[in-house]
Amino acid sequence: MTLLEFLLLLVIAGICGSVGQAIGGSSRGGCLVSIALGFIGALIGTWLARTLHLPELFTVTISGKSFPIIWSIIGSALFVAVISLISRSRP
């Protein structure tokens, strides 16, 4: 994997993470948090899809490695929603 391919993968993960943050209802963090959420969302979403026997809906292949766009967004939105429920301040 070249540097350009790695940077492209980071940009795609950042976009998926920021869309997941918007759906999940949180806007904390910056670019690095969005990239991390994109990768975490890809892990959670892919695991969820395999558990429920669902197909890969839309993937981007970069240097032979596929990145699940839809499952990354769904996984990051679920992760953000769970984290915001846990860290919500109580009176």
ABEGO torsion letter per residue (X at the ends): XBAAAAAAAAAAAAAAAAAAAAAAGBABEBAAAAAAAAAAAAAAAAAAAAAAGBBBABBBBBGGBBBBAAAAAAAAAAAAAAAAAAABBBX
